[in-house]
Amino acid sequence: MITFLKGTLQENWPGRLVIDVNGVGYDVVVPMNADAEFGQTGEVILVKTHHHIREQEQTLFGFPDDDHRDLFRLLMSRVSGIGPKVAMSILGGMPANAFKAAVVAGDIPTISKIKGLGKKTAERIVLELKDKVGVTTGWEMQATGAGLTSEQSARNDAMLAMISLGYKQADAQKAVEKVADEISNTDEILRSALRLMR
């Protein structure tokens, strides 16, 4: 599994990057309209990736940060009928924070304006993310992050990361609460909580 690439940006096209990592060129699919977020050709960049393996092909999907990658994974794993191409369309069609706000508000008309989505798919996204996963509570807390302490923010971010990895919200929340008293760093909370889930 390739989780990130650090190398020289060789080509920067809408929806696609080529990154030279120690002499090996990686073709990375990125959200449309997000190519500017990755830097200029010739610069050394860090791209978070999702390595998608299917029967006849392997694809690297790239993201500017963990938040975008977690949202991509959440859409694919938790919303029926959403595959990598539709998830990339969503990320390319609207900023991640605006999409989360639209899901929290149940704003189906805004979500359905994304290219490749219709009203029924937008309704399914809102329904399945709100009801089945319960992730919107975490997104609401993230959006109003100004009122959270750094420890609460770290716990919330770790819980959202666990949900995007496929854990149920209740299980993720219990695991995070068990380990978060001793730790205040999001990555460490996440690692410790994942160890508990084994």
C-alpha positions in Angstrom: 0.0 0.0 0.0 1.4 3.4 -1.0 0.3 6.0 1.5 2.2 9.0 0.3 4.8 10.1 -2.3 7.5 12.7 -1.8 9.4 13.7 -4.9 9.8 16.2 -7.8 6.7 17.2 -9.6 7.5 16.5 -13.3 4.1 17.1 -14.9 1.0 18.9 -13.6 -2.1 18.4 -15.6 -5.8 19.0 -14.7 -6.7 15.8 -12.8 -3.3 14.2 -13.1 0.3 14.6 -11.8 3.5 12.8 -12.6 5.9 12.7 -9.6 9.6 11.6 -9.9 10.5 9.7 -6.7 14.2 8.7 -6.9 14.0 8.1 -10.7 10.7 6.4 -10.8 7.8 8.3 -12.3 4.4 7.9 -10.6 1.2 8.8 -12.4 -1.2 10.1 -9.8 -4.9 10.9 -10.4 -5.9 14.1 -8.4 -9.2 16.0 -8.1 -10.0 18.2 -11.1 -9.3 21.9 -10.3 -7.0 20.9 -7.5 -3.7 20.7 -9.5 -2.7 24.2 -8.3 -2.7 22.9 -4.6 0.2 20.6 -5.3 2.8 23.2 -6.4 4.8 24.0 -9.5 6.6 21.7 -11.9 10.2 21.2 -10.6 9.3 21.5 -6.9 9.7 18.8 -4.4 6.2 18.0 -3.1 4.4 15.6 -0.7 1.2 14.0 -1.9 -1.0 11.8 0.3 -2.2 8.8 -1.7 -4.8 6.1 -1.8 -3.5 3.0 -3.7 -6.6 1.5 -5.4 -6.2 -2.1 -6.6 -8.7 -3.8 -8.9 -8.5 -7.0 -10.9 -7.0 -5.5 -14.0 -5.5 -2.2 -12.9 -3.9 -0.3 -10.1 -4.4 3.5 -9.6 -2.8 6.0 -7.3 -5.2 8.7 -6.2 -3.5 11.8 -4.8 -4.6 14.4 -2.2 -3.1 17.6 -0.8 -3.8 16.5 2.8 -5.2 13.8 5.1 -8.6 15.5 5.3 -9.2 15.1 1.6 -8.0 11.6 1.5 -10.1 10.6 4.5 -13.2 12.1 2.8 -12.4 10.2 -0.4 -12.1 6.9 1.6 -15.3 7.6 3.6 -17.3 8.2 0.4 -16.1 5.0 -1.2 -16.5 2.8 1.9 -19.7 4.2 3.3 -22.0 5.4 0.5 -23.4 2.7 -1.7 -22.8 3.3 -5.4 -19.8 5.6 -4.9 -16.6 4.4 -6.4 -13.3 6.2 -6.8 -14.3 8.2 -10.0 -17.4 9.6 -8.4 -15.5 10.3 -5.1 -12.9 12.2 -7.1 -15.6 14.2 -8.9 -17.0 15.2 -5.6 -13.6 16.4 -4.3 -13.0 18.2 -7.6 -16.5 19.7 -7.7 -16.5 21.5 -4.4 -14.0 22.2 -1.5 -14.0 19.5 1.2 -15.2 21.9 3.9 -18.1 23.2 1.7 -19.1 19.6 0.9 -19.1 18.6 4.6 -21.2 21.7 5.5 -23.7 20.8 2.7 -24.0 17.2 4.1 -24.4 18.5 7.7 -27.1 20.9 6.5 -28.8 18.3 4.2 -28.3 20.8 1.3 -29.2 18.4 -1.5 -29.5 21.1 -4.3 -25.9 22.2 -3.7 -24.5 18.7 -3.6 -26.4 17.7 -6.7 -24.8 20.5 -8.7 -21.5 18.6 -8.7 -20.8 17.2 -12.1 -21.7 13.5 -12.3 -24.1 13.6 -9.4 -27.9 13.8 -9.6 -30.5 14.5 -7.0 -30.9 10.8 -6.0 -27.1 10.3 -5.5 -27.0 13.5 -3.4 -29.9 12.3 -1.3 -28.2 9.0 -0.8 -24.9 10.7 0.2 -26.7 12.8 2.8 -28.8 9.9 4.1 -26.0 7.4 4.4 -23.4 9.7 5.9 -25.9 11.3 8.4 -27.8 8.2 9.4 -25.6 5.2 9.0 -22.2 6.6 9.9 -23.1 9.5 12.1 -20.0 11.3 10.9 -21.8 14.6 10.6 -21.5 15.2 14.4 -17.7 15.1 14.0 -17.9 17.4 11.0 -20.0 19.9 13.0 -17.4 19.9 15.7 -14.6 20.3 13.1 -16.4 23.2 11.5 -16.8 25.0 14.9 -13.2 24.1 15.8 -12.7 27.5 17.4 -14.7 26.4 20.4 -12.6 23.2 20.9 -9.5 22.7 22.9 -6.5 21.2 21.1 -7.2 17.9 23.0 -10.8 17.8 21.9 -9.8 18.7 18.3 -7.2 15.9 18.3 -9.8 13.4 19.6 -12.3 14.5 17.0 -9.8 14.2 14.1 -8.7 10.7 15.3 -12.4 9.6 15.5 -13.1 10.9 11.9 -10.0 9.1 10.6 -11.2 5.9 12.2 -14.6 6.3 10.6 -13.1 6.9 7.2 -11.1 3.6 7.7 -14.5 1.8 8.1 -15.1 1.7 11.8 -18.5 2.5 13.2 -18.8 5.8 15.0 -19.7 4.3 18.3 -16.7 1.9 18.2 -14.3 4.7 17.1 -15.5 7.0 19.8 -15.1 4.4 22.6 -11.6 3.5 21.4 -10.5 7.2 21.2 -12.0 8.0 24.7 -10.1 5.0 26.2 -6.7 6.2 24.9 -7.1 10.0 24.7 -6.6 10.8 28.4 -2.9 10.0 28.2 -2.2 11.4 24.6 -3.0 14.7 23.0 -1.5 14.2 19.5 -4.0 13.1 16.8 -1.6 10.6 15.1 -0.7 9.0 18.5 -4.4 8.8 19.5 -5.2 7.2 16.2 -2.4 4.6 16.5 -3.3 3.7 20.1 -7.1 3.5 19.3 -6.4 1.2 16.2 -4.3 -1.1 18.4 -7.3 -1.5 20.8 -9.6 -2.5 17.8 -7.4 -5.5 16.9 
